[in-house]
Amino acid sequence: MSTVERSDLMNFRNISTRYGLAAGLLMAAFLIVMQVTNNDYSPFVKLSKYFLLAIPIVLALKLYKEKYSGDIFIKGVSLSAKLSLIAGCTLVLINLLLYMVSPDLAFSKYSLEPTSIIQMIVISAIIFFETFVFGNLISFICLQYLKDRYKN
């Protein structure tokens, strides 16, 4: 195992943990602004939060490629999956905290406002799943450009 990225999920020495927290906080800030400005009903605008996920993924993969010698593809998939998982968990925790402080600030999804704890959990699960899936899609695209090319 590389000393750059350890196998444990929450290790602040890991690139995936640091960049995953940054991605989750960036996306949460974007969603909070959308909630406060009452502009959360435009699904295409809300999907732009995944550009805020793409930035830390690209930066983390580039940093990992600089520090790790060898083929980055398999280890990069693992790194970005952990990064996406941490970003999704960060969003869920922030959504829970927002709901406890003021249900009006909690994230909405597909015009579903969290009026009960069950709805908040459903919305959080959807956001978590979307973050994990989009994060992995973004990483697969990035890794196509970062992986080593084999010469014949």
C-alpha positions as CSV (number, residue, x, y, z in Angstrom):
1,M,0.0,0.0,0.0
2,S,1.3,3.4,-0.9
3,T,2.2,5.8,1.9
4,V,0.4,8.6,0.1
5,E,-3.0,7.0,0.5
6,R,-3.8,4.6,3.3
7,S,-6.6,2.1,3.2
8,D,-8.5,3.5,6.2
9,L,-11.4,5.7,5.2
10,M,-11.0,8.6,7.6
11,N,-7.4,9.5,7.8
12,F,-6.5,13.2,7.4
13,R,-3.2,12.3,5.9
14,N,-5.1,10.8,3.0
15,I,-5.6,12.8,-0.1
16,S,-9.2,11.4,-0.4
17,T,-10.2,12.5,3.1
18,R,-8.9,16.1,2.7
19,Y,-10.3,16.6,-0.8
20,G,-13.5,14.7,0.0
21,L,-14.2,17.0,2.9
22,A,-13.4,20.1,0.8
23,A,-15.8,18.8,-2.0
24,G,-18.6,18.1,0.5
25,L,-18.2,21.6,2.1
26,L,-18.1,23.3,-1.3
27,M,-21.2,21.5,-2.4
28,A,-23.0,22.1,0.9
29,A,-22.2,25.8,0.7
30,F,-23.7,25.9,-2.9
31,L,-26.8,24.1,-1.8
32,I,-27.2,26.4,1.2
33,V,-27.0,29.4,-1.0
34,M,-29.6,27.8,-3.3
35,Q,-31.9,27.2,-0.3
36,V,-31.5,30.7,1.2
37,T,-32.1,32.4,-2.2
38,N,-35.2,30.2,-2.8
39,N,-33.6,29.2,-6.1
40,D,-33.6,25.4,-5.4
41,Y,-36.3,24.4,-7.8
42,S,-34.2,24.5,-10.9
43,P,-32.7,21.0,-11.3
44,F,-30.2,22.0,-14.0
45,V,-28.8,24.7,-11.8
46,K,-28.6,22.3,-8.8
47,L,-26.8,19.8,-10.9
48,S,-24.0,22.3,-11.4
49,K,-22.9,21.5,-7.9
50,Y,-21.2,18.5,-9.4
51,F,-18.7,20.8,-11.1
52,L,-17.7,21.7,-7.5
53,L,-17.2,17.9,-6.9
54,A,-15.2,17.6,-10.1
55,I,-12.6,20.2,-9.1
56,P,-11.4,18.4,-6.0
57,I,-11.5,15.0,-7.8
58,V,-9.3,16.4,-10.6
59,L,-6.9,18.1,-8.2
60,A,-6.7,15.0,-5.9
61,L,-6.0,12.7,-8.9
62,K,-3.3,15.0,-10.3
63,L,-1.6,15.3,-6.9
64,Y,-1.8,11.5,-6.4
65,K,-0.2,10.9,-9.8
66,E,2.6,13.2,-8.9
67,K,3.3,11.4,-5.7
68,Y,2.7,7.9,-6.8
69,S,4.8,6.2,-9.4
70,G,3.2,3.6,-11.5
71,D,-0.1,3.0,-13.1
72,I,-2.7,5.3,-11.5
73,F,-5.9,3.9,-12.8
74,I,-6.8,1.2,-10.2
75,K,-5.5,3.2,-7.3
76,G,-7.1,6.3,-8.7
77,V,-10.5,4.6,-8.8
78,S,-10.1,3.7,-5.2
79,L,-9.0,7.2,-4.2
80,S,-11.9,8.9,-6.0
81,A,-14.5,6.4,-4.7
82,K,-13.3,7.2,-1.1
83,L,-13.3,10.9,-1.9
84,S,-16.9,10.7,-3.3
85,L,-18.0,8.7,-0.3
86,I,-16.6,11.2,2.1
87,A,-18.1,14.1,0.2
88,G,-21.5,12.4,0.3
89,C,-21.3,11.7,4.0
90,T,-20.3,15.4,4.6
91,L,-23.4,16.5,2.7
92,V,-25.6,14.1,4.7
93,L,-24.2,15.4,8.0
94,I,-24.6,19.0,7.1
95,N,-28.2,18.4,5.9
96,L,-29.0,16.7,9.2
97,L,-27.5,19.6,11.1
98,L,-29.4,22.1,9.0
99,Y,-32.6,20.3,9.6
100,M,-32.0,20.3,13.3
101,V,-31.3,24.0,13.3
102,S,-34.0,25.1,10.9
103,P,-35.9,22.7,8.6
104,D,-36.3,25.5,6.0
105,L,-32.5,25.5,5.5
106,A,-32.3,21.7,4.9
107,F,-31.7,20.7,1.3
108,S,-34.7,19.9,-0.9
109,K,-34.7,17.5,-3.8
110,Y,-37.1,17.1,-6.7
111,S,-39.4,19.7,-5.2
112,L,-39.6,17.6,-2.0
113,E,-39.2,19.8,1.0
114,P,-38.1,18.1,4.2
115,T,-41.1,18.5,6.5
116,S,-40.4,15.4,8.5
117,I,-37.3,13.5,9.6
118,I,-38.2,10.7,7.2
119,Q,-38.3,13.0,4.2
120,M,-35.0,14.5,5.3
121,I,-33.5,11.0,5.4
122,V,-34.8,10.2,2.0
123,I,-33.5,13.4,0.5
124,S,-30.1,12.9,2.2
125,A,-30.0,9.3,0.8
126,I,-30.7,10.6,-2.7
127,I,-28.0,13.3,-2.4
128,F,-25.5,10.8,-1.0
129,F,-26.2,8.3,-3.8
130,E,-26.0,11.0,-6.5
131,T,-22.7,12.3,-5.1
132,F,-21.1,8.8,-5.0
133,V,-22.3,8.0,-8.6
134,F,-21.4,11.3,-10.2
135,G,-18.0,11.3,-8.3
136,N,-17.1,7.9,-9.7
137,L,-18.3,9.0,-13.3
138,I,-16.1,12.1,-13.1
139,S,-13.1,10.1,-11.9
140,F,-13.4,7.5,-14.7
141,I,-13.4,10.4,-17.2
142,C,-10.4,12.1,-15.5
143,L,-8.5,8.8,-15.2
144,Q,-8.7,8.2,-18.9
145,Y,-6.5,11.3,-19.4
146,L,-4.2,10.6,-16.4
147,K,-3.5,6.9,-16.8
148,D,-0.2,5.8,-18.3
149,R,-0.2,5.1,-22.0
150,Y,1.5,1.9,-23.0
151,K,3.8,1.9,-25.9
152,N,4.2,-1.1,-28.2
